[in-house]
Amino acid sequence: MDFSRDLWQGNSYVGVIPGRLNRWHKIVSVAPLCLNQGPAFGQALGFPCVLERTFLFSWERNTANLDTYQDALKNSNNPLGNSHFNIMTKDKDSITGSFHFVCLVILIVGNIIQFSEESEFAVDMSNMKLTHVPKNLPPKMKILDMSQNRISELHISDMSYLSGLKVLRLSHNRIWCLDFRIFKFNQNLEYLDLSHNQLQNISCHLITSLKHLDLSFNDFDVLPICKEFGNLTQLHFLGLSATKLRQLDLLPIAHLHLNYILLDLERYYANETESLPILNTKTLDLVFPPNQLFSVQVSILVNSLVCLQLTNIKLNDSNCGLFITFSLGLTRGPTLLNVTLRHMKTTWKCLVDIFRSLWPKPVEYLNIYNLTIFDKIEKENFHYSKTTLKALKIEHVKNEVFLYSQTVLYTIFSEMNIMMLTISDTRFIHMLCPPPSNTFKFLNFTQNLFTDSIFQNCSQLVRLETLILRKNKLEDLYKVSLMTKHMTSLEILDVSGNSLEYDRHDGDCTWVGSIVVLNLSSNILTDSVFRCLPPKVKVLDLHYNRISSIPKPIMKLEALQELNVASNSLAHLPDCGTFSSLSVLIIDSNSISNPSADFFQSCQKIRSIRAGNNPFQCTCELREFVQSLGRVSHEVIEGWPDSYKCDYPENYKGTLLKDFHVSQLSCNTTLLLITIGVTMLVLTATVTTLCIYFDLPWYLRMVCQWTQTRRRARNIPLEEVQRTLQFHAFISYSEHDSAWVKNELVPCLEKEGIRICLHERNFVPGKSIVENIINCIEKSYKSIFVLSPNFVQSEWCHYELYFAHHNLFHEGSNNLILILLEPIPRNCIPSKYHKLRALMTQRTYLEWPKEKSKHGLFWANIRAAFNMKLALIAENDAET
């Protein structure tokens, strides 16, 4: 497998993994060092030099963000990245899944790792100002990091009890001498980093289990290699440093097949020409003296070299040839794919000469980082011959030439016959339209000064598939759409981080129909942008703009699958009637307070939504939306539940939506009114039923009558009553009702001290019956009439009532008590009893209850009608 080629063709880090999954445990074992070790660390595990630390973790970010591919491109040596960009999509193929699995393991181990089954763990004691190795380290420890301390010496007692140690980092300390015999009890040691110390000499009693040995950036005079190095058959990475190179220095390791050799020549000063033995390594990393003109005249030949990295290159027109000659020996191999030049300062002429020298070589990928151009920029004749070079990447360019022809500079790059060109952070203000014969498929001009005039009326980029113009000076989206008019193969366009606006009065946008991924994030676009979009776009990124709403009458984006509108001012979730294929929506950090509960019904294809960090108003309107979230898988709702919190009202602020509960009854006014109405009806029906069952109306009438009777009795002056009264009450009744009167009424009243006048007992013999009736009524405080159907049929009752009609009713009816012993049908009352009929209609009468439980209240009402303080005249006194 050609690992480097896989990386450059878009498989990124995962291009290496599938065929080498048996090595993932090696990555884990040195994971805490991965972050700081950079490409050297990857090479120790057999990965090519393009695996840099920043690139390794750039793909760790959420693929739901369109910036993923940009960061991956920026931080890797790959100008193209994945040619099948599915930037925001969550679907991951098996390769990507494997990669994310490995990255997850690396991140877990990157913290203080503990292998529970074997009690394996790591200890990080870096940057703690240690002057010696602590004595209390766990004896079963596997990984120990003591870098960036002040340790100057190592002793055998420091390491002897750490028999299981596999990884030891001691870089950036003050160690000046080392005897490898201190590691004789550490036979499992695989990774040893002693770089950036003050080592001047070492012993040669090496541990044969070593796979990574870094002695670079020390004070060695010559390469610290002895014949015992030839026994390190498992060695993958070797870092060395020296001030001079001798022909036989590398001979002991010439037969080893290494993945990475780092040769630190920062203090190199020798000028003699040397020829080193042929090395076997996939990656060679040479670091030259900084701020010095290149003067290395060593001839280095390497078999099977895949990646070449050269750092600290300072050239002028005089020594440019020396550098080209030096590099020719390294680039002549057929396996070389990748050349990286870092911290390079050169003239324009020398830079073009380097291009000329590399053009016919088998190199496929050329990267230049931190380039400084000085002296002058003049036209250079460069005939682009047939080349295997696929990609040129130049980042961070500083131009110290102030007066030059822009055309001379841009022509060199625009006429290159390569597939991928990246020129970022160079402050270029323009780029020429390439000739018709150009083969560009990928152009990345991130962080320059390009304006809206870039590629206008350029019809030559018909093969271009990816164009990145992020962080430039673009201002008019309409002109950007015109720019793409002739780019008939363009699929990915990134114009994020500009100052783009769209004014609909400029006219309809003219996009090429092939664009499927469009990044318009971090601009100043408003709602009108939805009227200026490519019709077949599938992935659209509009986050960090000024969008407040998605207009209804817009063109339907039926192909749109992934939409990112985070960090805008949207108040509502979009309607999927316009985006019928939408499956991924990122709309967090907006102004959504009451999202619609119908969203998931209208957007049935949604399989991922991120809507957290919005100012949700936890009121009744939000209740249905929260319920709809509960019916959706939490895998669909990203950030749930931590980023979904109430913002209003104050008593709910900060409450998670999953903890917000409000009843349906309190939120539905109609239901609330119906509930109250039904409750009142049920209550009324219940009370009515109880009243009927317990005869409550009768009790109420009796209590009311008792109260009125007591009030009337108190209102009549006692002197007025005490005229010639002998009885408390005269009872008028039918002879047929005498049993009730004699057995019930009279005993009960007389028991209370009430004197009763009865006709059979108190009528005076010899007087007429009528005269007796009149006398008894006049001598009685009250007159009690026991009413029944028998009463109205009695002739004597008629006389008693007749007298009462003429002698008592005109004085008032306060002294009259009516007792209804049995109900009297109104049609049975004779017409001559019209006063009785009127009286029964107007006044309250006492009704004799059949239930014994009610008798007590009945008697209480009768007793209330009598004033017991009334002084009656004795019957004998009255006669005298």
Secondary structure, 3 states (H helix, E strand, C coil): CCHHHHHHHHHHHHHCCHHHHHHHHHHHHCHHHHHHHCHHHHHHCCCCCCCCHHHHHHCCCCCCCCHHHHHHHHHCCCCCCCCCCCCCCCCCCHHHHHHHHHHHHHHHHHCCCEECCCCEEEEECCCCCCCCCCCCCCCCCCEEECCCCCCCCCCHHHHCCCCCCCEEECCCCCCCEECHHHHCCCCCCCEEECCCCCCCEECCCCCCCCCEEECCCCCCCCCCCCHHHHHCCCCCEEEEECCCCCCCCCHHHCCCCEEEEEEECCCCCCCCCCECCCEEEEEEEEECCCCCECCCCCECCEECCCEEEEEEEECCCCCHHHHHHHHHHHHCCCCCCEEEEEEEEEEHHHHHHHHHHHCCCCCCEEEEEEEEEECCCCCCCCCCCCCCCCEEEEEEEEECCCCCCHHHHHHHHHCCCCCEEEEECCCCCCCCCCCCCCCCCEEECCCCCCCCCCCCCCCCCCCCCEEECCCCCCCEHHHHHHHCCCCCCCCEEECCCCCCECCHHHCCCCCCCCCCEEECCCCCCCHHHHHCCCCCCCEEECCCCCCCCCCCCCCCCCCCCEEECCCCCCCCCCCCCCCCCCCEEECCCCCCCCCCCCHHHHCCCCCEEECCCCCEECCHHHHHHHHHHHCCCCCCECCCCCCCEEEECHHHCCCEHHHCCCCHHHHCHHHHHHHHHHHHHHHHHHHHHHHHHHCHHHHHHHHHHHHHHHHHHHHCCHHHHCCCCCEEEEEECCHHHHHHHHHHHHHHHHCCCCCEECHHHHCCCCCCHHHHHHHHHHCEEEEEEEECHHHHHCHHHHHHHHHHHHHCHHHCCCCEEEEECCCCCHHHCCHHHHHHHHHHHHCCCEECCCCHHHHHHHHHHHHHCCCCCCCCCCHHHHHC
